[in-house]
Amino acid sequence: MEQIKMFCKKANLPSALEAQVNDFLSENETKISVKDIQFTTATTVKENSDQLVWSAMVRYEVL
């Protein structure tokens, strides 16, 4: 059965999100078959600073 896993991280660089996704993939490498990984970023504006919000969706099938 196909499933999805969502990830979200507020950071200036995508490395924190990459680490989260890679950890999930490593922990489940013998249990899942990855179909697709998509990512996006958005900018949030707070008073004096902008902040990037990185998100990713892993689409996978349970083995």
PyMOL Python script that loads the backbone (N, CA, C, O; Angstrom):
from pymol import cmd

cmd.read_pdbstr("""\
ATOM      1  N   MET A   1       0.847  -1.179   0.000  1.00  0.00           N
ATOM      2  CA  MET A   1       0.000   0.000   0.000  1.00  0.00           C
ATOM      3  C   MET A   1       0.890   1.239   0.000  1.00  0.00           C
ATOM      4  O   MET A   1       1.853   1.314   0.763  1.00  0.00           O
ATOM      5  N   GLU A   2       0.575   2.197  -0.843  1.00  0.00           N
ATOM      6  CA  GLU A   2       1.346   3.423  -0.943  1.00  0.00           C
ATOM      7  C   GLU A   2       0.975   4.369   0.188  1.00  0.00           C
ATOM      8  O   GLU A   2      -0.196   4.513   0.538  1.00  0.00           O
ATOM      9  N   GLN A   3       1.999   5.017   0.759  1.00  0.00           N
ATOM     10  CA  GLN A   3       1.796   5.964   1.851  1.00  0.00           C
ATOM     11  C   GLN A   3       2.674   7.185   1.627  1.00  0.00           C
ATOM     12  O   GLN A   3       3.538   7.196   0.750  1.00  0.00           O
ATOM     13  N   ILE A   4       2.435   8.230   2.449  1.00  0.00           N
ATOM     14  CA  ILE A   4       3.279   9.420   2.394  1.00  0.00           C
ATOM     15  C   ILE A   4       3.760   9.771   3.797  1.00  0.00           C
ATOM     16  O   ILE A   4       3.131   9.427   4.797  1.00  0.00           O
ATOM     17  N   LYS A   5       4.886  10.461   3.841  1.00  0.00           N
ATOM     18  CA  LYS A   5       5.433  10.987   5.094  1.00  0.00           C
ATOM     19  C   LYS A   5       5.799  12.438   4.817  1.00  0.00           C
ATOM     20  O   LYS A   5       6.509  12.734   3.855  1.00  0.00           O
ATOM     21  N   MET A   6       5.311  13.343   5.665  1.00  0.00           N
ATOM     22  CA  MET A   6       5.572  14.770   5.508  1.00  0.00           C
ATOM     23  C   MET A   6       6.639  15.225   6.499  1.00  0.00           C
ATOM     24  O   MET A   6       6.697  14.742   7.630  1.00  0.00           O
ATOM     25  N   PHE A   7       7.481  16.158   6.063  1.00  0.00           N
ATOM     26  CA  PHE A   7       8.515  16.747   6.901  1.00  0.00           C
ATOM     27  C   PHE A   7       8.451  18.260   6.745  1.00  0.00           C
ATOM     28  O   PHE A   7       8.109  18.762   5.675  1.00  0.00           O
ATOM     29  N   CYS A   8       8.778  18.987   7.807  1.00  0.00           N
ATOM     30  CA  CYS A   8       8.768  20.445   7.756  1.00  0.00           C
ATOM     31  C   CYS A   8       9.841  20.971   8.703  1.00  0.00           C
ATOM     32  O   CYS A   8       9.996  20.469   9.816  1.00  0.00           O
ATOM     33  N   LYS A   9      10.587  21.990   8.252  1.00  0.00           N
ATOM     34  CA  LYS A   9      11.655  22.547   9.077  1.00  0.00           C
ATOM     35  C   LYS A   9      11.806  24.033   8.767  1.00  0.00           C
ATOM     36  O   LYS A   9      11.864  24.431   7.603  1.00  0.00           O
ATOM     37  N   LYS A  10      11.869  24.844   9.813  1.00  0.00           N
ATOM     38  CA  LYS A  10      12.155  26.273   9.653  1.00  0.00           C
ATOM     39  C   LYS A  10      13.667  26.446   9.780  1.00  0.00           C
ATOM     40  O   LYS A  10      14.247  26.162  10.828  1.00  0.00           O
ATOM     41  N   ALA A  11      14.298  26.914   8.704  1.00  0.00           N
ATOM     42  CA  ALA A  11      15.752  27.075   8.712  1.00  0.00           C
ATOM     43  C   ALA A  11      16.177  27.919   7.522  1.00  0.00           C
ATOM     44  O   ALA A  11      15.434  28.061   6.550  1.00  0.00           O
ATOM     45  N   ASN A  12      17.377  28.477   7.606  1.00  0.00           N
ATOM     46  CA  ASN A  12      17.898  29.261   6.492  1.00  0.00           C
ATOM     47  C   ASN A  12      18.390  28.366   5.356  1.00  0.00           C
ATOM     48  O   ASN A  12      18.305  28.738   4.185  1.00  0.00           O
ATOM     49  N   LEU A  13      18.901  27.193   5.704  1.00  0.00           N
ATOM     50  CA  LEU A  13      19.420  26.263   4.713  1.00  0.00           C
ATOM     51  C   LEU A  13      18.654  24.941   4.790  1.00  0.00           C
ATOM     52  O   LEU A  13      18.116  24.598   5.843  1.00  0.00           O
ATOM     53  N   PRO A  14      18.602  24.204   3.689  1.00  0.00           N
ATOM     54  CA  PRO A  14      17.815  22.962   3.678  1.00  0.00           C
ATOM     55  C   PRO A  14      18.479  21.783   4.389  1.00  0.00           C
ATOM     56  O   PRO A  14      17.880  20.711   4.469  1.00  0.00           O
ATOM     57  N   SER A  15      19.681  21.948   4.899  1.00  0.00           N
ATOM     58  CA  SER A  15      20.411  20.810   5.470  1.00  0.00           C
ATOM     59  C   SER A  15      19.686  20.141   6.645  1.00  0.00           C
ATOM     60  O   SER A  15      19.786  18.925   6.805  1.00  0.00           O
ATOM     61  N   ALA A  16      18.970  20.898   7.459  1.00  0.00           N
ATOM     62  CA  ALA A  16      18.232  20.301   8.579  1.00  0.00           C
ATOM     63  C   ALA A  16      17.108  19.405   8.067  1.00  0.00           C
ATOM     64  O   ALA A  16      16.881  18.323   8.609  1.00  0.00           O
ATOM     65  N   LEU A  17      16.413  19.846   7.037  1.00  0.00           N
ATOM     66  CA  LEU A  17      15.351  19.039   6.440  1.00  0.00           C
ATOM     67  C   LEU A  17      15.948  17.809   5.757  1.00  0.00           C
ATOM     68  O   LEU A  17      15.401  16.711   5.857  1.00  0.00           O
ATOM     69  N   GLU A  18      17.066  17.999   5.066  1.00  0.00           N
ATOM     70  CA  GLU A  18      17.722  16.872   4.415  1.00  0.00           C
ATOM     71  C   GLU A  18      18.090  15.799   5.432  1.00  0.00           C
ATOM     72  O   GLU A  18      17.912  14.608   5.176  1.00  0.00           O
ATOM     73  N   ALA A  19      18.598  16.215   6.575  1.00  0.00           N
ATOM     74  CA  ALA A  19      18.977  15.269   7.620  1.00  0.00           C
ATOM     75  C   ALA A  19      17.756  14.503   8.124  1.00  0.00           C
ATOM     76  O   ALA A  19      17.825  13.293   8.339  1.00  0.00           O
ATOM     77  N   GLN A  20      16.650  15.198   8.311  1.00  0.00           N
ATOM     78  CA  GLN A  20      15.408  14.550   8.763  1.00  0.00           C
ATOM     79  C   GLN A  20      14.940  13.497   7.764  1.00  0.00           C
ATOM     80  O   GLN A  20      14.606  12.377   8.151  1.00  0.00           O
ATOM     81  N   VAL A  21      14.914  13.850   6.493  1.00  0.00           N
ATOM     82  CA  VAL A  21      14.465  12.925   5.457  1.00  0.00           C
ATOM     83  C   VAL A  21      15.439  11.754   5.343  1.00  0.00           C
ATOM     84  O   VAL A  21      15.010  10.603   5.260  1.00  0.00           O
ATOM     85  N   ASN A  22      16.742  12.033   5.337  1.00  0.00           N
ATOM     86  CA  ASN A  22      17.732  10.967   5.226  1.00  0.00           C
ATOM     87  C   ASN A  22      17.685  10.018   6.419  1.00  0.00           C
ATOM     88  O   ASN A  22      17.882   8.814   6.255  1.00  0.00           O
ATOM     89  N   ASP A  23      17.430  10.538   7.606  1.00  0.00           N
ATOM     90  CA  ASP A  23      17.277   9.675   8.789  1.00  0.00           C
ATOM     91  C   ASP A  23      16.091   8.732   8.613  1.00  0.00           C
ATOM     92  O   ASP A  23      16.193   7.538   8.897  1.00  0.00           O
ATOM     93  N   PHE A  24      14.965   9.270   8.143  1.00  0.00           N
ATOM     94  CA  PHE A  24      13.778   8.446   7.903  1.00  0.00           C
ATOM     95  C   PHE A  24      14.090   7.352   6.886  1.00  0.00           C
ATOM     96  O   PHE A  24      13.726   6.193   7.081  1.00  0.00           O
ATOM     97  N   LEU A  25      14.764   7.725   5.803  1.00  0.00           N
ATOM     98  CA  LEU A  25      15.093   6.749   4.769  1.00  0.00           C
ATOM     99  C   LEU A  25      16.037   5.676   5.298  1.00  0.00           C
ATOM    100  O   LEU A  25      15.860   4.495   5.000  1.00  0.00           O
ATOM    101  N   SER A  26      17.028   6.073   6.075  1.00  0.00           N
ATOM    102  CA  SER A  26      17.986   5.115   6.645  1.00  0.00           C
ATOM    103  C   SER A  26      17.316   4.154   7.615  1.00  0.00           C
ATOM    104  O   SER A  26      17.569   2.950   7.585  1.00  0.00           O
ATOM    105  N   GLU A  27      16.460   4.695   8.474  1.00  0.00           N
ATOM    106  CA  GLU A  27      15.781   3.872   9.476  1.00  0.00           C
ATOM    107  C   GLU A  27      14.824   2.864   8.842  1.00  0.00           C
ATOM    108  O   GLU A  27      14.531   1.827   9.437  1.00  0.00           O
ATOM    109  N   ASN A  28      14.338   3.164   7.641  1.00  0.00           N
ATOM    110  CA  ASN A  28      13.323   2.323   7.011  1.00  0.00           C
ATOM    111  C   ASN A  28      13.772   1.684   5.704  1.00  0.00           C
ATOM    112  O   ASN A  28      12.934   1.200   4.943  1.00  0.00           O
ATOM    113  N   GLU A  29      15.058   1.669   5.427  1.00  0.00           N
ATOM    114  CA  GLU A  29      15.523   1.227   4.117  1.00  0.00           C
ATOM    115  C   GLU A  29      15.140  -0.210   3.762  1.00  0.00           C
ATOM    116  O   GLU A  29      14.982  -0.522   2.582  1.00  0.00           O
ATOM    117  N   THR A  30      14.989  -1.082   4.742  1.00  0.00           N
ATOM    118  CA  THR A  30      14.601  -2.466   4.445  1.00  0.00           C
ATOM    119  C   THR A  30      13.091  -2.672   4.516  1.00  0.00           C
ATOM    120  O   THR A  30      12.597  -3.756   4.205  1.00  0.00           O
ATOM    121  N   LYS A  31      12.355  -1.633   4.924  1.00  0.00           N
ATOM    122  CA  LYS A  31      10.913  -1.756   5.129  1.00  0.00           C
ATOM    123  C   LYS A  31      10.079  -1.066   4.056  1.00  0.00           C
ATOM    124  O   LYS A  31       8.889  -1.345   3.912  1.00  0.00           O
ATOM    125  N   ILE A  32      10.719  -0.145   3.288  1.00  0.00           N
ATOM    126  CA  ILE A  32       9.958   0.642   2.319  1.00  0.00           C
ATOM    127  C   ILE A  32      10.657   0.692   0.964  1.00  0.00           C
ATOM    128  O   ILE A  32      11.858   0.449   0.849  1.00  0.00           O
ATOM    129  N   SER A  33       9.874   1.011  -0.046  1.00  0.00           N
ATOM    130  CA  SER A  33      10.383   1.286  -1.379  1.00  0.00           C
ATOM    131  C   SER A  33       9.933   2.705  -1.736  1.00  0.00           C
ATOM    132  O   SER A  33       8.738   2.966  -1.870  1.00  0.00           O
ATOM    133  N   VAL A  34      10.887   3.607  -1.888  1.00  0.00           N
ATOM    134  CA  VAL A  34      10.572   5.011  -2.157  1.00  0.00           C
ATOM    135  C   VAL A  34      10.123   5.179  -3.600  1.00  0.00           C
ATOM    136  O   VAL A  34      10.790   4.715  -4.525  1.00  0.00           O
ATOM    137  N   LYS A  35       9.004   5.835  -3.785  1.00  0.00           N
ATOM    138  CA  LYS A  35       8.449   6.103  -5.110  1.00  0.00           C
ATOM    139  C   LYS A  35       8.819   7.496  -5.612  1.00  0.00           C
ATOM    140  O   LYS A  35       9.083   7.686  -6.799  1.00  0.00           O
ATOM    141  N   ASP A  36       8.836   8.470  -4.697  1.00  0.00           N
ATOM    142  CA  ASP A  36       9.080   9.853  -5.102  1.00  0.00           C
ATOM    143  C   ASP A  36       9.377  10.688  -3.860  1.00  0.00           C
ATOM    144  O   ASP A  36       8.881  10.397  -2.771  1.00  0.00           O
ATOM    145  N   ILE A  37      10.183  11.716  -4.034  1.00  0.00           N
ATOM    146  CA  ILE A  37      10.420  12.697  -2.975  1.00  0.00           C
ATOM    147  C   ILE A  37      10.248  14.077  -3.603  1.00  0.00           C
ATOM    148  O   ILE A  37      10.873  14.393  -4.615  1.00  0.00           O
ATOM    149  N   GLN A  38       9.396  14.889  -2.992  1.00  0.00           N
ATOM    150  CA  GLN A  38       9.169  16.247  -3.477  1.00  0.00           C
ATOM    151  C   GLN A  38       9.457  17.225  -2.344  1.00  0.00           C
ATOM    152  O   GLN A  38       9.250  16.912  -1.171  1.00  0.00           O
ATOM    153  N   PHE A  39       9.935  18.402  -2.705  1.00  0.00           N
ATOM    154  CA  PHE A  39      10.173  19.402  -1.675  1.00  0.00           C
ATOM    155  C   PHE A  39       9.777  20.780  -2.170  1.00  0.00           C
ATOM    156  O   PHE A  39       9.647  21.026  -3.370  1.00  0.00           O
ATOM    157  N   THR A  40       9.590  21.663  -1.211  1.00  0.00           N
ATOM    158  CA  THR A  40       9.251  23.043  -1.532  1.00  0.00           C
ATOM    159  C   THR A  40       9.735  23.935  -0.398  1.00  0.00           C
ATOM    160  O   THR A  40      10.079  23.460   0.684  1.00  0.00           O
ATOM    161  N   THR A  41       9.755  25.208  -0.659  1.00  0.00           N
ATOM    162  CA  THR A  41      10.121  26.168   0.375  1.00  0.00           C
ATOM    163  C   THR A  41       9.164  27.353   0.314  1.00  0.00           C
ATOM    164  O   THR A  41       8.626  27.689  -0.741  1.00  0.00           O
ATOM    165  N   ALA A  42       8.969  27.971   1.462  1.00  0.00           N
ATOM    166  CA  ALA A  42       8.126  29.159   1.548  1.00  0.00           C
ATOM    167  C   ALA A  42       8.826  30.161   2.458  1.00  0.00           C
ATOM    168  O   ALA A  42       9.618  29.786   3.322  1.00  0.00           O
ATOM    169  N   THR A  43       8.528  31.411   2.255  1.00  0.00           N
ATOM    170  CA  THR A  43       9.103  32.463   3.093  1.00  0.00           C
ATOM    171  C   THR A  43       8.017  33.021   3.989  1.00  0.00           C
ATOM    172  O   THR A  43       6.938  33.394   3.529  1.00  0.00           O
ATOM    173  N   THR A  44       8.320  33.071   5.274  1.00  0.00           N
ATOM    174  CA  THR A  44       7.399  33.714   6.215  1.00  0.00           C
ATOM    175  C   THR A  44       8.011  35.033   6.649  1.00  0.00           C
ATOM    176  O   THR A  44       9.225  35.138   6.825  1.00  0.00           O
ATOM    177  N   VAL A  45       7.185  36.014   6.816  1.00  0.00           N
ATOM    178  CA  VAL A  45       7.671  37.347   7.193  1.00  0.00           C
ATOM    179  C   VAL A  45       7.237  37.643   8.618  1.00  0.00           C
ATOM    180  O   VAL A  45       6.050  37.604   8.941  1.00  0.00           O
ATOM    181  N   LYS A  46       8.208  37.939   9.457  1.00  0.00           N
ATOM    182  CA  LYS A  46       7.938  38.352  10.835  1.00  0.00           C
ATOM    183  C   LYS A  46       8.647  39.677  11.057  1.00  0.00           C
ATOM    184  O   LYS A  46       9.830  39.810  10.745  1.00  0.00           O
ATOM    185  N   GLU A  47       7.964  40.613  11.570  1.00  0.00           N
ATOM    186  CA  GLU A  47       8.427  41.971  11.864  1.00  0.00           C
ATOM    187  C   GLU A  47       9.714  42.371  11.143  1.00  0.00           C
ATOM    188  O   GLU A  47       9.651  43.030  10.106  1.00  0.00           O
ATOM    189  N   ASN A  48      10.873  41.990  11.667  1.00  0.00           N
ATOM    190  CA  ASN A  48      12.133  42.462  11.085  1.00  0.00           C
ATOM    191  C   ASN A  48      12.893  41.413  10.297  1.00  0.00           C
ATOM    192  O   ASN A  48      13.969  41.711   9.779  1.00  0.00           O
ATOM    193  N   SER A  49      12.381  40.203  10.187  1.00  0.00           N
ATOM    194  CA  SER A  49      13.153  39.182   9.491  1.00  0.00           C
ATOM    195  C   SER A  49      12.258  38.207   8.730  1.00  0.00           C
ATOM    196  O   SER A  49      11.113  37.952   9.103  1.00  0.00           O
ATOM    197  N   ASP A  50      12.811  37.689   7.677  1.00  0.00           N
ATOM    198  CA  ASP A  50      12.139  36.645   6.909  1.00  0.00           C
ATOM    199  C   ASP A  50      12.688  35.299   7.361  1.00  0.00           C
ATOM    200  O   ASP A  50      13.836  35.201   7.795  1.00  0.00           O
ATOM    201  N   GLN A  51      11.875  34.278   7.257  1.00  0.00           N
ATOM    202  CA  GLN A  51      12.321  32.949   7.625  1.00  0.00           C
ATOM    203  C   GLN A  51      11.862  31.967   6.551  1.00  0.00           C
ATOM    204  O   GLN A  51      10.734  32.049   6.064  1.00  0.00           O
ATOM    205  N   LEU A  52      12.741  31.042   6.190  1.00  0.00           N
ATOM    206  CA  LEU A  52      12.395  30.025   5.209  1.00  0.00           C
ATOM    207  C   LEU A  52      11.803  28.811   5.906  1.00  0.00           C
ATOM    208  O   LEU A  52      12.278  28.391   6.961  1.00  0.00           O
ATOM    209  N   VAL A  53      10.773  28.262   5.308  1.00  0.00           N
ATOM    210  CA  VAL A  53      10.172  27.030   5.795  1.00  0.00           C
ATOM    211  C   VAL A  53      10.336  26.000   4.678  1.00  0.00           C
ATOM    212  O   VAL A  53       9.763  26.150   3.599  1.00  0.00           O
ATOM    213  N   TRP A  54      11.111  24.968   4.942  1.00  0.00           N
ATOM    214  CA  TRP A  54      11.362  23.902   3.983  1.00  0.00           C
ATOM    215  C   TRP A  54      10.423  22.746   4.298  1.00  0.00           C
ATOM    216  O   TRP A  54      10.229  22.407   5.465  1.00  0.00           O
ATOM    217  N   SER A  55       9.841  22.141   3.275  1.00  0.00           N
ATOM    218  CA  SER A  55       9.003  20.970   3.512  1.00  0.00           C
ATOM    219  C   SER A  55       9.288  19.928   2.439  1.00  0.00           C
ATOM    220  O   SER A  55       9.693  20.244   1.320  1.00  0.00           O
ATOM    221  N   ALA A  56       9.062  18.679   2.821  1.00  0.00           N
ATOM    222  CA  ALA A  56       9.285  17.573   1.898  1.00  0.00           C
ATOM    223  C   ALA A  56       8.198  16.533   2.107  1.00  0.00           C
ATOM    224  O   ALA A  56       7.646  16.389   3.197  1.00  0.00           O
ATOM    225  N   MET A  57       7.908  15.813   1.034  1.00  0.00           N
ATOM    226  CA  MET A  57       6.965  14.712   1.096  1.00  0.00           C
ATOM    227  C   MET A  57       7.635  13.505   0.456  1.00  0.00           C
ATOM    228  O   MET A  57       8.083  13.558  -0.690  1.00  0.00           O
ATOM    229  N   VAL A  58       7.696  12.420   1.211  1.00  0.00           N
ATOM    230  CA  VAL A  58       8.234  11.167   0.686  1.00  0.00           C
ATOM    231  C   VAL A  58       7.044  10.260   0.407  1.00  0.00           C
ATOM    232  O   VAL A  58       6.235   9.975   1.290  1.00  0.00           O
ATOM    233  N   ARG A  59       6.961   9.825  -0.817  1.00  0.00           N
ATOM    234  CA  ARG A  59       5.922   8.881  -1.220  1.00  0.00           C
ATOM    235  C   ARG A  59       6.584   7.520  -1.311  1.00  0.00           C
ATOM    236  O   ARG A  59       7.580   7.351  -2.014  1.00  0.00           O
ATOM    237  N   TYR A  60       6.022   6.536  -0.591  1.00  0.00           N
ATOM    238  CA  TYR A  60       6.675   5.232  -0.523  1.00  0.00           C
ATOM    239  C   TYR A  60       5.657   4.108  -0.428  1.00  0.00           C
ATOM    240  O   TYR A  60       4.476   4.330  -0.160  1.00  0.00           O
ATOM    241  N   GLU A  61       6.141   2.910  -0.653  1.00  0.00           N
ATOM    242  CA  GLU A  61       5.318   1.720  -0.512  1.00  0.00           C
ATOM    243  C   GLU A  61       5.933   0.834   0.572  1.00  0.00           C
ATOM    244  O   GLU A  61       7.147   0.637   0.612  1.00  0.00           O
ATOM    245  N   VAL A  62       5.093   0.313   1.432  1.00  0.00           N
ATOM    246  CA  VAL A  62       5.549  -0.581   2.486  1.00  0.00           C
ATOM    247  C   VAL A  62       5.819  -1.946   1.867  1.00  0.00           C
ATOM    248  O   VAL A  62       4.992  -2.470   1.120  1.00  0.00           O
ATOM    249  N   LEU A  63       6.970  -2.514   2.177  1.00  0.00           N
ATOM    250  CA  LEU A  63       7.324  -3.832   1.623  1.00  0.00           C
ATOM    251  C   LEU A  63       6.699  -4.961   2.408  1.00  0.00           C
ATOM    252  O   LEU A  63       6.898  -6.129   2.075  1.00  0.00           O
TER     253      LEU A  63
END
""", "prot")
cmd.dss("prot")
cmd.show_as("cartoon", "prot")
cmd.util.cbc("prot")
cmd.orient("prot")
